[in-house]
Amino acid sequence: MIKRCSLILLLSLTAFLNLSAEGLPFAHGRLRVDEGLRYLEYEDGTPFLYLGDTAWELLARLTREEVSLYMENRKAKGFTVIQTVILPELDSPDGKLAIGVSPLADRDSVRLNPAYLEHIDWVLQEAMRNGLFVGLLPTWGDKVDKQWGQGPELFDEAKARRYGRMLGERYADVPNVIWIVGGDRGGGGRNKAIWNAMAEGIKEKDRNHLMTYHPQGEHSSSFWFHDEAWLDFNMFQSGHCQTSYSIYRRLLETDRNRLPTKPVMDGEPRYEDITVNFKKEDGRFIAYDVRKTLYQSMLSGACGYTYGCNNVWQMYAPGREPKCDARFWWYDSLDMEGCCQLKHFYQLWNRLDFRQGAPLKGMLASADGYANDEAAAFGNDSCVVCYFPGGDRWRVELGDEWAGGYALQWMNPRSGEWSLVVKGCGATLQADLPVPGNESDWVLVIAGCRDGEKSAGTSR
């Protein structure tokens, strides 16, 4: 049995390496919500992992040469989506962008500069060349509801609908677009009619692409738009203040229980190298925080995840004002530790068909009093993936159906290294972490070996 389980793991890893080498994914067809209404997939049924990077100021602040450099780096790290904004937050819509033109040709009608539109076309083509989707925001939220940011407020309901129609018509047949309306703002009050008009305007011309909404911190698109026909999946922002699983209980678990059922994901978790609570005295989020948000959210049933780096989202460079205490140039921040570790989850994703599993609440409990944060488990009756955020040992309640035996294998989420497969049995398992510690996180994969077919059931 152990040999068979080891072979399954080896074949799955080989499949991952082959998939990574395939290159462009667009031959699989358009993206859609899967029939289980929890995940995203291509038209041919191939699963799609939304693994995003936050590059809000890419269109505004990068030259074409820099865009190519950035995208090649992100492709190599396993990202599948780049999130960016047409009308950005940090630069005036009337000012010159890095490519030497202004975003707007006419402010009153919110008409985009034709030269800027051609640049957006080129960026989408460059992303496609690298096998990347673009999560495209028509505007940042300050152009609807200023509060903070450069502004000004440009849109009313009529202008938003007209602007949406223009974008929808222009990009309806571009294969690598995912629409994201909003932009760090709420969708209530006056805002709701404007965001609805923009989204509906896009959808009038473009029925080919998925659409979601990016809200402000510790809010979800579901708060205002869950029942809207244009919202294909929910996006929430867990933000830059919370440090534990509690934010996912509040947002992710709540969204998964809403009806009608829709996929959900964290579109802006703790940025790597941003100050906690936006205060220097509270320290900065590190790679450990990135790993926690990634594994906790994905093993709790999210359909995807967006990484962010404080220096990269704003494309911080010489001569630019640092936002949120940015301290390194964006091009020196592309290979930060947490970013480089995301590919190890991608390995897990390609090894298991997450569409066949579900979050397994209550299965894990600390056996040594670890109380810093919560563990998460995901799987089905033939395979379980557990994430432990630290501690010494954990109790895993598998149930009597697992008493006949299983194969265990540890994955180090920092290095991607896998342990040898060992055999276990019994309804309850004590999992001793390979290296204990308060911030020593580990992933454990438990594969049923009661019979060969069930072990293969979740592998692709």
Backbone hydrogen bonds in HBPLUS format (Angstrom, degrees):
<---DONOR---> <-ACCEPTOR-->    atom                        ^
c    i                          cat <-CA-CA->   ^        H-A-AA   ^      H-
h    n   atom  resd res      DA  || num        DHA   H-A  angle D-A-AA Bond
n    s   type  num  typ     dist DA aas  dist angle  dist       angle   num
A0005-CYS N   A0001-MET O   2.97 MM   4  6.28 164.1  2.00 154.5 158.3     1
A0006-SER N   A0002-ILE O   2.89 MM   4  6.08 158.8  1.94 149.9 156.1     2
A0007-LEU N   A0003-LYS O   2.93 MM   4  6.14 151.9  2.01 145.2 152.7     3
A0008-ILE N   A0004-ARG O   2.96 MM   4  6.28 153.1  2.03 149.0 156.4     4
A0009-LEU N   A0005-CYS O   3.03 MM   4  6.33 159.3  2.08 150.6 155.2     5
A0010-LEU N   A0006-SER O   2.96 MM   4  6.21 156.4  2.02 147.4 154.0     6
A0011-LEU N   A0007-LEU O   2.86 MM   4  6.06 164.1  1.88 154.4 158.2     7
A0012-SER N   A0008-ILE O   2.94 MM   4  6.10 153.6  2.01 146.8 154.4     8
A0013-LEU N   A0009-LEU O   3.02 MM   4  6.24 155.0  2.08 145.5 151.7     9
A0014-THR N   A0010-LEU O   2.98 MM   4  6.24 156.5  2.03 148.0 154.6    10
A0015-ALA N   A0011-LEU O   2.92 MM   4  6.18 152.8  2.00 144.3 151.7    11
A0016-PHE N   A0012-SER O   3.01 MM   4  6.31 148.1  2.11 142.9 151.4    12
A0017-LEU N   A0013-LEU O   3.05 MM   4  6.41 158.4  2.10 150.7 155.3    13
A0018-ASN N   A0014-THR O   2.98 MM   4  6.24 158.0  2.02 150.9 157.0    14
A0019-LEU N   A0015-ALA O   2.88 MM   4  6.05 157.4  1.93 148.2 154.5    15
A0020-SER N   A0016-PHE O   2.98 MM   4  6.20 158.4  2.02 151.5 156.9    16
A0021-ALA N   A0017-LEU O   3.25 MM   4  6.44 135.2  2.47 135.8 146.5    17
A0021-ALA N   A0018-ASN O   3.11 MM   3  5.17 131.5  2.35  95.8 108.9    18
A0022-GLU N   A0019-LEU O   3.13 MM   3  5.27 158.2  2.18 105.5 112.3    19
A0028-HIS N   A0025-PRO O   3.20 MM   3  6.20 172.0  2.21 128.8 131.1    20
A0029-GLY N   A0026-PHE O   3.28 MM   3  5.77 169.6  2.29 114.2 116.4    21
A0044-ASP N   A0028-HIS O   3.24 MM  16  5.66 144.3  2.38 163.7 168.6    22
A0043-GLU N   A0030-ARG O   2.84 MM  13  5.47 120.1  2.20 148.8 165.1    23
A0032-ARG N   A0041-GLU O   2.78 MM   9  5.54 147.7  1.88 163.8 172.3    24
A0041-GLU N   A0032-ARG O   2.90 MM   9  5.54 160.4  1.94 158.6 162.8    25
A0034-ASP N   A0039-TYR O   2.91 MM   5  5.61 170.7  1.91 145.4 147.5    26
A0037-LEU N   A0034-ASP O   2.89 MM   3  5.35 161.4  1.92 117.0 123.2    27
A0048-PHE N   A0040-LEU O   3.03 MM   8  5.45 160.8  2.07 136.9 130.7    28
A0042-TYR N   A0046-THR O   2.81 MM   4  5.23 162.9  1.84 153.8 159.1    29
A0045-GLY N   A0042-TYR O   2.92 MM   3  5.33 161.1  1.95 118.1 121.5    30
A0305-TYR N   A0050-TYR O   2.78 MM 255  6.19 158.0  1.83 169.1 175.3    31
A0080-THR N   A0051-LEU O   2.90 MM  29  5.22 166.9  1.92 142.4 146.9    32
A0081-VAL N   A0051-LEU O   3.28 MM  30  5.91 156.7  2.34 129.6 125.2    33
A0052-GLY N   A0305-TYR O   2.79 MM 253  6.15 154.5  1.85 148.7 154.3    34
A0307-TYR N   A0052-GLY O   2.81 MM 255  5.95 160.2  1.85 149.5 142.9    35
A0053-ASP N   A0081-VAL O   2.93 MM  28  6.40 133.4  2.15 141.5 154.6    36
A0083-GLN N   A0053-ASP O   2.89 MM  30  6.04 176.8  1.89 176.7 175.7    37
A0054-THR N   A0307-TYR O   3.04 MM 253  6.28 128.7  2.31 143.7 158.5    38
A0055-ALA N   A0083-GLN O   2.88 MM  28  5.54 152.1  1.96 151.2 159.4    39
A0058-LEU N   A0055-ALA O   3.05 MM   3  5.41 168.3  2.06 125.0 125.2    40
A0057-GLU N   A0313-TRP O   3.10 MM 256  6.21 158.9  2.15 164.0 170.6    41
A0061-ARG N   A0057-GLU O   2.86 MM   4  5.77 163.1  1.89 162.8 166.4    42
A0062-LEU N   A0058-LEU O   3.26 MM   4  5.49 146.5  2.38 143.9 143.1    43
A0098-ALA N   A0060-ALA O   2.96 MM  38  6.14 168.9  1.97 154.7 158.4    44
A0067-VAL N   A0063-THR O   2.86 MM   4  6.17 152.7  1.94 151.2 159.4    45
A0068-SER N   A0064-ARG O   3.04 MM   4  6.28 162.0  2.08 151.0 154.3    46
A0069-LEU N   A0065-GLU O   3.11 MM   4  6.38 159.2  2.16 144.7 150.2    47
A0070-TYR N   A0066-GLU O   2.90 MM   4  6.08 167.0  1.92 153.9 157.0    48
A0071-MET N   A0067-VAL O   2.91 MM   4  6.09 169.7  1.92 156.5 159.1    49
A0072-GLU N   A0068-SER O   3.02 MM   4  6.08 160.9  2.05 149.8 154.8    50
A0073-ASN N   A0069-LEU O   3.19 MM   4  6.35 151.5  2.27 143.2 150.7    51
A0074-ARG N   A0070-TYR O   3.00 MM   4  6.33 157.0  2.06 150.5 157.0    52
A0075-LYS N   A0071-MET O   2.85 MM   4  6.01 158.2  1.90 150.8 156.7    53
A0076-ALA N   A0072-GLU O   3.17 MM   4  6.27 159.5  2.21 139.9 144.8    54
A0077-LYS N   A0074-ARG O   3.17 MM   3  5.12 134.5  2.39  94.6 107.0    55
A0079-PHE N   A0074-ARG O   3.22 MM   5  5.61 150.0  2.32 162.1 155.4    56
A0078-GLY N   A0075-LYS O   3.12 MM   3  5.41 165.5  2.14 111.5 115.8    57
A0133-PHE N   A0080-THR O   2.84 MM  53  6.03 177.8  1.84 150.9 151.1    58
A0082-ILE N   A0133-PHE O   2.89 MM  51  6.32 147.0  2.00 140.4 149.1    59
A0135-GLY N   A0082-ILE O   2.73 MM  53  5.73 146.2  1.84 127.0 138.5    60
A0084-THR N   A0135-GLY O   3.05 MM  51  6.34 154.0  2.12 152.8 158.0    61
A0137-LEU N   A0084-THR O   2.94 MM  53  6.18 167.3  1.96 157.6 161.5    62
A0086-ILE N   A0137-LEU O   2.88 MM  51  6.15 165.3  1.90 171.7 173.5    63
A0140-TRP N   A0087-LEU O   2.86 MM  53  6.00 146.3  1.98 164.4 160.9    64
A0150-GLN N   A0089-GLU O   3.08 MM  61  5.64 153.2  2.16 147.5 155.9    65
A0095-GLY N   A0092-SER O   3.05 MM   3  5.06 154.8  2.12 103.6 111.5    66
A0104-LEU N   A0093-PRO O   3.25 MM  11  5.87 157.9  2.30 167.8 161.8    67
A0097-LEU N   A0101-VAL O   2.82 MM   4  5.58 161.4  1.85 140.0 143.2    68
A0100-GLY N   A0097-LEU O   2.88 MM   3  5.29 162.0  1.91 115.3 120.6    69
A0113-ASN N   A0103-PRO O   2.78 MM  10  5.53 169.8  1.79 139.2 140.3    70
A0105-ALA N   A0111-ARG O   2.75 MM   6  5.63 164.2  1.77 154.1 159.8    71
A0106-ASP N   A0111-ARG O   3.25 MM   5  5.15 154.7  2.32 141.9 141.7    72
A0111-ARG N   A0106-ASP O   3.00 MM   5  5.15 157.3  2.05 148.9 153.8    73
A0110-VAL N   A0107-ARG O   3.10 MM   3  4.80 147.8  2.21  97.1 106.9    74
A0116-TYR N   A0113-ASN O   2.90 MM   3  5.15 124.0  2.22 105.4 120.4    75
A0117-LEU N   A0113-ASN O   2.95 MM   4  6.34 156.6  2.01 157.4 165.0    76
A0118-GLU N   A0114-PRO O   2.99 MM   4  6.25 152.0  2.07 144.4 151.7    77
A0119-HIS N   A0115-ALA O   3.13 MM   4  6.39 142.0  2.29 133.0 142.9    78
A0119-HIS N   A0116-TYR O   3.03 MM   3  4.94 118.4  2.42  91.6 107.4    79
A0120-ILE N   A0116-TYR O   2.91 MM   4  6.30 154.9  1.97 151.7 158.4    80
A0121-ASP N   A0117-LEU O   2.91 MM   4  6.21 158.3  1.96 149.1 155.0    81
A0122-TRP N   A0118-GLU O   3.00 MM   4  6.27 154.0  2.07 141.4 148.0    82
A0123-VAL N   A0119-HIS O   2.90 MM   4  6.22 157.5  1.95 153.1 159.0    83
A0124-LEU N   A0120-ILE O   2.98 MM   4  6.25 161.2  2.02 155.0 159.3    84
A0125-GLN N   A0121-ASP O   3.03 MM   4  6.32 152.3  2.10 145.9 154.0    85
A0126-GLU N   A0122-TRP O   2.82 MM   4  6.10 153.3  1.90 151.0 158.9    86
A0127-ALA N   A0123-VAL O   2.86 MM   4  6.11 154.2  1.93 149.3 156.3    87
A0128-MET N   A0124-LEU O   2.95 MM   4  6.16 157.8  2.00 143.6 149.8    88
A0129-ARG N   A0125-GLN O   2.88 MM   4  6.15 151.1  1.96 144.9 153.0    89
A0130-ASN N   A0126-GLU O   3.25 MM   4  6.49 134.2  2.47 134.6 145.4    90
A0130-ASN N   A0127-ALA O   2.98 MM   3  5.13 132.3  2.21  99.1 112.5    91
A0132-LEU N   A0127-ALA O   2.84 MM   5  4.94 169.6  1.85 141.0 139.3    92
A0131-GLY N   A0128-MET O   2.92 MM   3  4.85 162.9  1.95 106.3 110.4    93
A0134-VAL N   A0176-ASN O   2.78 MM  42  6.12 154.8  1.85 158.2 163.8    94
A0178-ILE N   A0134-VAL O   2.94 MM  44  5.99 154.2  2.00 151.4 145.5    95
A0136-LEU N   A0178-ILE O   2.79 MM  42  6.06 139.7  1.96 151.9 165.0    96
A0180-ILE N   A0136-LEU O   3.05 MM  44  5.66 162.9  2.08 134.5 130.7    97
A0143-LYS N   A0140-TRP O   3.22 MM   3  6.14 168.9  2.24 125.4 128.5    98
A0141-GLY N   A0183-GLY O   2.98 MM  42  4.42 139.6  2.15 119.4 122.8    99
A0144-VAL N   A0141-GLY O   2.99 MM   3  5.40 161.6  2.02 113.8 119.6   100
A0145-ASP N   A0141-GLY O   2.81 MM   4  5.96 171.7  1.82 163.2 166.1   101
A0154-LEU N   A0143-LYS O   2.74 MM  11  5.23 149.4  1.83 130.4 136.3   102
A0155-PHE N   A0143-LYS O   3.33 MM  12  6.58 161.4  2.36 167.5 170.0   103
A0148-TRP N   A0146-LYS O   2.28 MM   2  5.32 123.2  1.58 127.6 110.0   104
A0160-ALA N   A0156-ASP O   2.95 MM   4  6.03 157.2  2.01 153.1 160.0   105
A0161-ARG N   A0157-GLU O   3.06 MM   4  6.27 158.2  2.11 148.1 152.9   106
A0162-ARG N   A0158-ALA O   3.08 MM   4  6.28 165.4  2.10 150.2 154.2   107
A0163-TYR N   A0159-LYS O   2.88 MM   4  5.97 159.5  1.92 147.8 153.8   108
A0164-GLY N   A0160-ALA O   2.89 MM   4  6.02 157.4  1.95 145.2 151.6   109
A0165-ARG N   A0161-ARG O   2.94 MM   4  6.19 158.2  1.99 150.0 155.4   110
A0166-MET N   A0162-ARG O   3.10 MM   4  6.36 157.3  2.16 145.4 151.1   111
A0167-LEU N   A0163-TYR O   3.11 MM   4  6.42 164.4  2.13 152.3 155.4   112
A0168-GLY N   A0164-GLY O   2.83 MM   4  5.98 166.3  1.85 155.7 160.3   113
A0169-GLU N   A0165-ARG O   2.91 MM   4  6.00 161.6  1.94 150.3 154.7   114
A0170-ARG N   A0166-MET O   3.07 MM   4  6.21 157.3  2.12 145.6 152.0   115
A0171-TYR N   A0167-LEU O   3.01 MM   4  6.10 157.3  2.06 154.6 159.4   116
A0172-ALA N   A0168-GLY O   3.01 MM   4  5.46 113.0  2.47 141.4 149.5   117
A0174-VAL N   A0171-TYR O   3.18 MM   3  5.16 163.3  2.21 105.4 110.5   118
A0179-TRP N   A0210-LEU O   2.97 MM  31  6.19 150.2  2.06 165.4 155.8   119
A0212-THR N   A0179-TRP O   2.94 MM  33  6.39 146.5  2.06 144.5 154.2   120
A0181-VAL N   A0212-THR O   2.99 MM  31  6.40 153.2  2.06 157.1 148.6   121
A0214-HIS N   A0181-VAL O   2.86 MM  33  6.34 156.7  1.92 159.5 163.7   122
A0183-GLY N   A0214-HIS O   2.94 MM  31  5.17 142.2  2.09 159.3 147.4   123
A0192-LYS N   A0189-GLY O   3.21 MM   3  5.81 139.7  2.38 112.0 120.1   124
A0195-TRP N   A0191-ASN O   2.90 MM   4  6.13 171.6  1.91 169.3 170.5   125
A0196-ASN N   A0192-LYS O   2.89 MM   4  5.98 163.3  1.92 152.2 157.7   126
A0197-ALA N   A0193-ALA O   2.97 MM   4  6.02 154.2  2.04 137.7 144.9   127
A0198-MET N   A0194-ILE O   2.99 MM   4  6.26 158.0  2.04 151.1 156.6   128
A0199-ALA N   A0195-TRP O   2.94 MM   4  6.12 168.2  1.95 154.3 157.4   129
A0200-GLU N   A0196-ASN O   2.83 MM   4  5.92 167.2  1.85 153.4 157.6   130
A0201-GLY N   A0197-ALA O   2.84 MM   4  5.88 148.0  1.94 140.5 149.8   131
A0202-ILE N   A0198-MET O   3.09 MM   4  6.38 157.3  2.14 147.3 152.0   132
A0203-LYS N   A0199-ALA O   3.03 MM   4  6.30 165.9  2.05 151.4 155.3   133
A0204-GLU N   A0200-GLU O   2.88 MM   4  6.04 136.0  2.08 143.1 154.0   134
A0205-LYS N   A0202-ILE O   3.09 MM   3  5.65 140.4  2.25 110.9 120.4   135
A0206-ASP N   A0202-ILE O   2.83 MM   4  5.82 137.9  2.01 145.5 158.6   136
A0232-ASP N   A0211-MET O   2.89 MM  21  5.50 153.2  1.96 150.8 159.5   137
A0218-GLU N   A0237-GLN O   2.55 MM  19  5.43 142.3  1.69 156.6 167.2   138
A0237-GLN N   A0219-HIS O   3.05 MM  18  5.93 159.0  2.09 169.7 176.5   139
A0223-PHE N   A0220-SER O   3.06 MM   3  5.67 159.6  2.10 116.1 121.5   140
A0221-SER N   A0235-MET O   2.98 MM  14  5.63 156.4  2.04 144.2 151.3   141
A0224-TRP N   A0221-SER O   3.25 MM   3  6.09 154.1  2.33 120.7 124.9   142
A0225-PHE N   A0221-SER O   2.94 MM   4  5.83 167.6  1.96 164.2 165.7   143
A0228-GLU N   A0225-PHE O   2.98 MM   3  5.22 160.9  2.02 113.7 120.0   144
A0231-LEU N   A0228-GLU O   3.23 MM   3  5.65 151.8  2.32 109.4 116.8   145
A0234-ASN N   A0263-PRO O   2.79 MM  29  6.11 156.7  1.84 160.1 152.4   146
A0265-MET N   A0234-ASN O   3.06 MM  31  6.48 135.0  2.27 136.6 149.1   147
A0236-PHE N   A0265-MET O   3.00 MM  29  6.40 160.2  2.04 160.4 166.5   148
A0267-GLY N   A0236-PHE O   2.75 MM  31  5.73 154.1  1.82 161.6 170.7   149
A0239-GLY N   A0268-GLU O   3.02 MM  29  5.99 158.5  2.07 158.9 156.0   150
A0277-ASN N   A0240-HIS O   3.01 MM  37  5.96 160.2  2.05 152.7 154.2   151
A0248-TYR N   A0245-TYR O   2.81 MM   3  5.40 137.0  1.99 118.9 130.8   152
A0249-ARG N   A0245-TYR O   3.20 MM   4  6.62 146.8  2.32 148.5 158.1   153
A0250-ARG N   A0246-SER O   3.06 MM   4  6.31 150.6  2.15 144.2 151.9   154
A0251-LEU N   A0247-ILE O   3.02 MM   4  6.14 153.3  2.09 139.9 146.6   155
A0252-LEU N   A0248-TYR O   2.97 MM   4  4.79 109.6  2.48 109.7 127.8   156
A0253-GLU N   A0248-TYR O   2.89 MM   5  6.25 167.7  1.90 169.9 172.7   157
A0255-ASP N   A0251-LEU O   2.97 MM   4  6.11 158.8  2.02 148.0 153.8   158
A0256-ARG N   A0252-LEU O   2.95 MM   4  6.22 155.0  2.02 153.6 160.7   159
A0257-ASN N   A0253-GLU O   3.25 MM   4  6.43 133.4  2.48 138.2 148.8   160
A0257-ASN N   A0254-THR O   3.19 MM   3  5.30 136.4  2.39  97.4 109.2   161
A0258-ARG N   A0255-ASP O   3.18 MM   3  5.22 160.4  2.22 103.6 109.7   162
A0303-CYS N   A0264-VAL O   2.83 MM  39  5.81 158.5  1.88 149.3 156.8   163
A0306-THR N   A0266-ASP O   3.21 MM  40  6.44 134.5  2.43 170.5 172.5   164
A0274-ILE N   A0271-TYR O   3.38 MM   3  5.53 164.1  2.41 122.0 119.4   165
A0272-GLU N   A0308-GLY O   2.77 MM  36  6.23 157.9  1.82 155.0 149.9   166
A0310-ASN N   A0272-GLU O   3.07 MM  38  6.14 166.0  2.09 154.7 157.4   167
A0273-ASP N   A0285-PHE O   2.85 MM  12  5.23 165.7  1.87 144.3 146.7   168
A0285-PHE N   A0274-ILE O   2.94 MM  11  5.78 158.2  1.98 165.6 167.4   169
A0278-PHE N   A0275-THR O   3.04 MM   3  4.81 152.9  2.11 121.4 117.5   170
A0276-VAL N   A0283-GLY O   2.84 MM   7  5.77 160.2  1.88 139.4 145.5   171
A0279-LYS N   A0276-VAL O   3.06 MM   3  5.89 158.1  2.11 123.4 127.3   172
A0282-ASP N   A0279-LYS O   3.07 MM   3  5.53 154.9  2.13 111.4 119.1   173
A0283-GLY N   A0280-LYS O   3.02 MM   3  5.47 166.1  2.04 118.2 121.2   174
A0289-ASP N   A0286-ILE O   2.97 MM   3  5.45 124.9  2.29 109.7 122.7   175
A0290-VAL N   A0286-ILE O   3.24 MM   4  6.69 151.3  2.33 148.0 156.4   176
A0291-ARG N   A0287-ALA O   2.92 MM   4  6.26 164.5  1.95 159.0 162.0   177
A0292-LYS N   A0288-TYR O   2.97 MM   4  6.20 159.4  2.01 148.0 153.8   178
A0293-THR N   A0289-ASP O   3.10 MM   4  6.30 170.7  2.11 150.3 152.0   179
A0294-LEU N   A0290-VAL O   3.02 MM   4  6.18 159.9  2.06 152.4 158.6   180
A0295-TYR N   A0291-ARG O   2.93 MM   4  6.07 173.0  1.94 162.7 161.4   181
A0296-GLN N   A0292-LYS O   2.84 MM   4  5.65 158.9  1.88 150.1 157.4   182
A0297-SER N   A0293-THR O   3.15 MM   4  5.81 156.7  2.21 130.9 137.7   183
A0298-MET N   A0294-LEU O   3.01 MM   4  6.06 167.6  2.03 151.1 155.2   184
A0299-LEU N   A0295-TYR O   2.96 MM   4  5.76 159.1  2.01 142.3 148.5   185
A0300-SER N   A0297-SER O   3.11 MM   3  5.04 149.2  2.21  97.7 107.0   186
A0302-ALA N   A0297-SER O   3.16 MM   5  5.69 157.9  2.21 143.5 143.6   187
A0301-GLY N   A0298-MET O   3.22 MM   3  5.35 159.4  2.26 106.1 108.1   188
A0312-VAL N   A0309-CYS O   3.04 MM   3  5.23 130.9  2.29 102.9 116.4   189
A0313-TRP N   A0309-CYS O   3.03 MM   4  6.15 170.7  2.04 173.3 171.2   190
A0316-TYR N   A0311-ASN O   3.08 MM   5  5.49 162.0  2.12 158.9 164.2   191
A0315-MET N   A0312-VAL O   2.93 MM   3  4.70 150.6  2.02 100.6 110.2   192
A0330-TRP N   A0316-TYR O   2.75 MM  14  5.21 157.2  1.80 162.0 158.7   193
A0320-ARG N   A0317-ALA O   3.04 MM   3  5.74 152.5  2.12 150.3 150.6   194
A0326-ALA N   A0323-LYS O   3.12 MM   3  5.70 134.1  2.34 112.8 123.0   195
A0332-ASP N   A0329-TRP O   3.04 MM   3  5.33 143.5  2.18 105.8 116.7   196
A0333-SER N   A0330-TRP O   3.00 MM   3  5.06 158.5  2.05 105.7 111.9   197
A0340-CYS N   A0336-MET O   3.08 MM   4  6.34 158.9  2.12 159.4 166.0   198
A0341-GLN N   A0338-GLY O   3.17 MM   3  5.22 146.8  2.28  99.1 109.0   199
A0342-LEU N   A0339-CYS O   3.32 MM   3  5.68 165.9  2.34 111.1 115.2   200
A0344-HIS N   A0341-GLN O   3.20 MM   3  5.80 155.2  2.27 112.7 119.2   201
A0345-PHE N   A0342-LEU O   2.98 MM   3  5.63 137.1  2.17 115.7 125.8   202
A0346-TYR N   A0342-LEU O   3.34 MM   4  6.77 155.7  2.40 144.6 151.6   203
A0347-GLN N   A0343-LYS O   3.06 MM   4  6.36 138.8  2.23 138.6 148.6   204
A0348-LEU N   A0344-HIS O   3.39 MM   4  6.75 150.0  2.49 135.1 141.3   205
A0348-LEU N   A0345-PHE O   2.88 MM   3  5.00 114.0  2.33  98.8 115.1   206
A0349-TRP N   A0345-PHE O   2.88 MM   4  6.26 160.0  1.92 157.0 162.9   207
A0350-ASN N   A0346-TYR O   3.04 MM   4  6.26 156.4  2.10 147.5 152.2   208
A0351-ARG N   A0347-GLN O   3.13 MM   4  6.23 120.7  2.50 134.6 149.6   209
A0351-ARG N   A0348-LEU O   2.97 MM   3  4.98 140.9  2.13  99.4 111.7   210
A0352-LEU N   A0348-LEU O   3.08 MM   4  6.31 142.9  2.23 156.5 164.4   211
A0353-ASP N   A0458-THR O   2.80 MM 105  5.37 138.7  1.97 140.9 152.7   212
A0356-GLN N   A0353-ASP O   2.99 MM   3  5.81 166.1  2.01 124.0 128.4   213
A0357-GLY N   A0354-PHE O   3.09 MM   3  5.31 166.1  2.11 114.8 115.9   214
A0358-ALA N   A0379-GLY O   3.04 MM  21  5.48 147.9  2.15 131.1 136.2   215
A0379-GLY N   A0358-ALA O   3.05 MM  21  5.48 162.7  2.08 142.4 145.9   216
A0360-LEU N   A0377-ALA O   2.91 MM  17  5.28 169.4  1.92 133.6 132.6   217
A0397-GLU N   A0363-MET O   2.87 MM  34  5.04 172.3  1.87 152.8 154.8   218
A0365-ALA N   A0395-ARG O   3.04 MM  30  5.25 146.9  2.15 146.0 153.7   219
A0395-ARG N   A0365-ALA O   2.74 MM  30  5.25 177.2  1.74 169.0 168.5   220
A0367-ALA N   A0393-ARG O   3.06 MM  26  5.57 165.7  2.08 136.6 135.3   221
A0376-ALA N   A0387-TYR O   3.04 MM  11  5.24 154.3  2.11 141.1 149.3   222
A0387-TYR N   A0376-ALA O   2.75 MM  11  5.24 160.2  1.78 162.1 166.5   223
A0378-PHE N   A0385-VAL O   2.91 MM   7  5.29 148.0  2.01 145.5 155.9   224
A0385-VAL N   A0378-PHE O   2.72 MM   7  5.29 167.7  1.74 164.5 168.7   225
A0380-ASN N   A0383-CYS O   2.89 MM   3  5.60 155.1  1.95 152.3 159.4   226
A0448-GLY N   A0382-SER O   2.78 MM  66  4.77 170.0  1.79 135.2 138.2   227
A0384-VAL N   A0446-ILE O   2.87 MM  62  5.10 154.4  1.93 144.1 152.7   228
A0446-ILE N   A0384-VAL O   2.81 MM  62  5.10 168.9  1.83 158.4 162.2   229
A0386-CYS N   A0444-LEU O   2.80 MM  58  5.06 164.5  1.82 152.8 158.1   230
A0444-LEU N   A0386-CYS O   2.89 MM  58  5.06 156.8  1.94 140.0 147.8   231
A0388-PHE N   A0442-TRP O   2.88 MM  54  5.33 172.9  1.89 164.2 166.7   232
A0442-TRP N   A0388-PHE O   2.95 MM  54  5.33 148.8  2.05 145.2 155.3   233
A0391-GLY N   A0437-GLY O   2.74 MM  46  5.13 154.2  1.80 127.3 135.0   234
A0437-GLY N   A0391-GLY O   2.93 MM  46  5.13 156.0  1.99 134.8 142.0   235
A0433-LEU N   A0392-ASP O   2.91 MM  41  5.69 155.1  1.97 150.7 158.9   236
A0394-TRP N   A0431-ALA O   2.85 MM  37  5.09 153.6  1.92 136.9 144.7   237
A0431-ALA N   A0394-TRP O   2.71 MM  37  5.09 165.8  1.73 164.2 164.6   238
A0396-VAL N   A0429-LEU O   2.75 MM  33  4.99 167.5  1.77 158.7 162.0   239
A0429-LEU N   A0396-VAL O   2.87 MM  33  4.99 167.4  1.89 147.5 151.8   240
A0398-LEU N   A0427-ALA O   2.77 MM  29  5.14 133.9  1.99 155.6 169.1   241
A0399-GLY N   A0427-ALA O   3.09 MM  28  4.57 147.5  2.20 130.2 130.4   242
A0402-TRP N   A0399-GLY O   3.07 MM   3  5.85 164.0  2.10 121.8 126.8   243
A0403-ALA N   A0400-ASP O   3.00 MM   3  5.15 165.3  2.03 112.2 116.7   244
A0405-GLY N   A0402-TRP O   3.17 MM   3  6.03 168.0  2.19 126.8 129.4   245
A0406-TYR N   A0424-GLY O   2.85 MM  18  5.30 144.2  1.98 147.8 146.7   246
A0424-GLY N   A0406-TYR O   2.85 MM  18  5.30 157.5  1.90 156.3 156.6   247
A0407-ALA N   A0447-ALA O   2.79 MM  40  5.12 166.4  1.80 150.6 154.8   248
A0447-ALA N   A0407-ALA O   2.89 MM  40  5.12 163.0  1.92 152.6 156.4   249
A0408-LEU N   A0422-VAL O   2.75 MM  14  5.28 165.6  1.77 159.7 164.7   250
A0422-VAL N   A0408-LEU O   3.02 MM  14  5.28 160.4  2.06 146.1 152.1   251
A0409-GLN N   A0445-VAL O   3.05 MM  36  5.35 142.3  2.19 148.7 157.8   252
A0445-VAL N   A0409-GLN O   2.91 MM  36  5.35 173.6  1.91 159.2 161.4   253
A0419-SER N   A0410-TRP O   2.92 MM   9  5.25 156.4  1.97 149.3 153.7   254
A0411-MET N   A0443-VAL O   2.76 MM  32  5.06 162.3  1.80 153.5 155.0   255
A0443-VAL N   A0411-MET O   3.11 MM  32  5.06 159.5  2.16 160.1 160.2   256
A0412-ASN N   A0417-GLU O   2.92 MM   5  5.39 163.7  1.94 157.5 163.0   257
A0416-GLY N   A0412-ASN O   2.64 MM   4  5.20 153.3  1.71 162.6 169.0   258
A0440-SER N   A0437-GLY O   3.30 MM   3  4.82 168.8  2.31 103.7 102.2   259
A0456-ALA N   A0452-GLY O   3.33 MM   4  6.64 147.7  2.44 145.5 153.6   260
A0456-ALA N   A0453-GLU O   3.15 MM   3  5.27 123.7  2.49  96.8 110.5   261
A0457-GLY N   A0454-LYS O   3.09 MM   3  4.96 150.0  2.19  97.9 107.2   262
A0459-SER N   A0456-ALA O   3.20 MM   3  5.34 153.8  2.28 106.5 114.4   263
